[in-house]
Amino acid sequence: MPVGDDSINIEGVLSLNDAGAFLWKCLENDCQTEDLVRSLTQEYDVDPQMALNDVLEFKEKLHNFGCLE
């Protein structure tokens, strides 16, 4: 998906893996971090600490790209 001012430039495309796409869908429902961790551990075979780390990293990247407020 194109992000920010780079939406015209193909280098500004952010691609999501399956877990990223899953989290993106969850964020459409205004989920909090705890909700995302719970959803991720239910959907994928991942322990809660790893899920928390992944969610925080994902949210930070989205914020850095201007996709989150």
N, C-alpha and C positions, 0 to 999 in steps of 0.2 A: 504494500500500500504506500502511496506517496505521502511524504510528510513535509510540513512547513513550506518554506519558500522553494524547496527542492522538488515540489510536486511536478514541475515541468521537466526536471532533470532526472533521467533514469537512475543516476547515482544516488538519488535521494529516496530510493524505494526501500522500505523495510519489509522483509519477508518474515512470516511467522511459521514456526513448526506446529505440529499438532497441539502440543501443550500450550503454546503461545496463543494459538487461535481459540482454544478452549477458554483460556483466561480472558482473552479479549471479549468473548461472548458474555462471560460472567460480569465483566466490567460494564457492559451495556446496561446491566440491571443495577448499577450503582452499588456493587458489592464492596464491603470493607476487606481489609487484609485478612482478617480471621476467616471470613466467609470464603475468600479465594483459596486459602490454605486447606480448609475443610473440603471444599469442592475438588481441589486437585488431588488430595489423598483418597477421596472416594472414587474418582474417575481413573486414577493411575496408581500403580503399585509403587508408592513413594512414601517414605516416612515423614512425619510432620515437620521435623527440623529441616530436612532437605527441601520440602515443599515451601516452607517459610522463606528459606534463602532464595529459592527460585522466584517466588512471588515478589519479594523485595527487589531483586535484581531486575525483574521484568518491569515492575512499576517505575523503577529509577530510569531505565532505558526509555520507556514511553514518556516520562516526564522530560527527559533530556531532549527528546525529539519534538516536544511540544504537543504530544498527544493527550496528556493528562493535565488537569488544572491543579 
